[in-house]
């Protein structure tokens, strides 16, 4: 399922993402999140906003994350196996739900068509984890996808890449809940707010 939140620009969509993550972790023990950005500018802003000790840190004042902030995995550091090795270690610990992993990527890192039809690196075999990082993410049973500026992913290739991740829930945030094609626009059917 996917739910869209139609919110005006500048009202705090990134903070709302932080609230979604906090709620889903606290109440439903979700630990794996994938935040998707439409371009490099927003991608870099999201990394900054999810990084502790920055001025716009989205988890400011959240007790669960004060001493154990979420692990941030990005398009630049995922190949090291960051987060995946923690999962293997966690399987040996009893009664510990583990830390939260927030993957932040932009659409061009997962979409074949934006890379000239070549398989993106995230979908290639990683020696550190024994499979592609994309396949690892797609196997997670609690992966929640958060899409910033979600109206930008409605093209066929973008939707296909997103669906291949097999998220248990998609949360879309946009100020423009419609698909523009030529002179016509089609409103999203999953807007709840």
C-alpha positions in Angstrom: 0.0 0.0 0.0 1.0 3.6 -0.6 -0.4 6.7 1.0 0.2 10.2 -0.3 0.4 13.4 1.9 -0.2 16.5 -0.2 1.5 19.2 1.7 2.5 22.7 0.6 6.2 23.5 0.0 7.9 24.6 3.2 5.6 23.1 5.8 8.1 20.5 7.0 7.8 17.4 4.9 11.2 16.2 6.0 10.2 16.6 9.7 7.1 14.6 8.9 9.3 11.9 7.5 11.1 11.8 10.8 7.8 11.6 12.7 6.7 8.7 10.5 10.0 6.8 11.2 9.7 7.4 14.9 6.1 6.3 15.1 6.7 3.2 12.9 9.7 2.2 15.0 8.1 2.9 18.4 4.7 1.3 17.7 5.4 -1.3 15.1 9.1 -2.1 15.6 9.9 -1.2 12.0 13.7 -0.8 11.6 14.4 -0.4 7.9 13.5 2.8 5.9 14.3 3.9 2.4 14.1 7.6 1.8 14.0 8.5 -1.9 15.0 11.8 -3.3 14.2 13.1 -6.9 17.6 14.8 -7.4 21.0 15.5 -6.0 20.1 18.8 -4.3 17.2 17.2 -2.3 19.3 14.1 -1.7 22.1 16.1 -0.1 19.6 18.1 2.0 18.0 14.9 3.3 21.4 13.5 4.3 22.1 16.6 6.3 18.6 16.7 7.9 18.9 13.0 9.0 22.5 13.6 10.4 22.7 14.1 14.2 24.0 17.5 15.5 22.9 19.4 12.4 20.6 22.5 12.7 17.6 20.8 11.1 18.1 17.3 12.6 14.7 15.6 12.2 15.0 13.5 15.4 15.8 16.4 17.7 14.3 15.6 21.1 13.3 12.0 20.3 14.5 10.0 23.4 15.0 6.7 21.5 17.4 8.3 19.1 19.3 10.5 21.6 21.8 7.8 22.6 21.4 5.5 19.6 20.7 7.5 16.5 19.6 5.7 13.3 22.3 4.4 11.0 22.3 6.5 7.9 23.2 4.6 4.7 23.6 6.6 1.5 24.5 6.1 -2.1 28.1 6.8 -1.1 28.6 4.4 1.8 26.3 1.4 1.2 29.0 -0.7 -0.6 30.9 -1.1 2.6 28.2 -3.3 4.0 27.2 -0.7 6.5 24.0 -1.8 8.2 24.0 -5.3 6.7 26.8 -6.6 9.0 24.9 -5.2 12.0 21.9 -7.3 10.9 24.1 -10.5 11.0 25.4 -9.6 14.4 21.8 -8.8 15.7 20.6 -12.3 14.9 22.8 -13.6 17.7 21.4 -11.2 20.3 18.2 -12.1 22.2 15.3 -9.6 22.8 17.0 -6.7 21.0 15.0 -5.2 18.1 18.1 -3.5 16.9 18.9 -0.1 15.6 17.1 1.8 12.9 18.6 1.9 9.4 17.7 4.8 7.2 18.8 4.4 3.5 18.9 7.7 1.6 19.2 7.5 -2.1 18.2 9.5 -5.1 16.2 7.9 -7.9 19.1 7.8 -10.4 21.0 5.4 -8.1 18.2 2.7 -8.4 16.7 3.5 -11.8 18.2 1.7 -14.9 16.8 4.2 -17.4 18.5 7.2 -15.9 21.8 5.4 -16.3 21.6 4.7 -20.0 20.0 1.3 -19.5 23.0 -0.1 -17.6 22.4 -1.9 -14.3 23.0 0.6 -11.5 25.8 -0.3 -9.0 23.2 -0.9 -6.2 21.8 -3.8 -8.2 25.2 -5.4 -8.9 26.8 -8.1 -6.7 28.5 -6.8 -3.6 31.5 -8.8 -2.3 30.9 -7.5 1.2 27.4 -8.9 1.5 27.2 -11.7 -1.0 24.4 -10.2 -3.1 23.4 -6.8 -4.4 22.4 -4.2 -1.9 19.2 -3.7 -3.8 18.3 -7.5 -3.4 19.2 -7.3 0.3 16.8 -4.4 0.7 14.0 -6.1 -1.3 14.2 -9.1 1.0 13.6 -7.1 4.2 10.2 -7.8 5.7 9.9 -4.3 7.3 11.2 -1.9 4.6 9.2 1.3 4.5 9.7 3.6 1.5 9.4 7.4 2.0 9.3 9.4 -1.2 10.1 13.1 -1.2 8.5 15.0 -4.1 6.7 11.7 -5.0 5.1 13.2 -8.2 8.5 12.8 -9.8 8.5 9.0 -9.6 5.3 8.3 -11.5 7.0 7.6 -14.8 7.0 3.9 -15.7 10.7 3.2 -15.0 10.7 5.0 -11.7 7.6 3.1 -10.5 9.1 -0.2 -11.7 12.3 0.4 -9.6 10.3 1.4 -6.6 8.0 -1.7 -6.8 11.1 -4.0 -7.2 12.1 -2.9 -3.6 8.9 -4.6 -2.3 8.3 -2.1 0.5 5.6 -3.1 3.1 4.5 0.6 3.0 5.0 3.5 0.8 4.6 7.1 2.2 4.6 9.8 -0.5 5.1 13.5 0.3 4.5 16.1 -2.4 3.1 19.5 -3.0 1.9 18.4 -6.4 -0.2 15.2 -6.1 -0.8 14.8 -9.8 0.9 13.3 -12.9 1.5 15.9 -15.7 1.4 14.5 -19.2 1.4 17.1 -21.9 -1.6 19.4 -21.5 -3.4 17.0 -19.1 -2.9 16.1 -15.4 -4.1 13.1 -13.5 -4.6 13.5 -9.7 -3.1 10.8 -7.5 -5.7 8.3 -6.2 -4.0 7.7 -2.9 -4.0 11.1 -1.3 -5.2 10.9 2.3 -4.2 14.4 3.6 
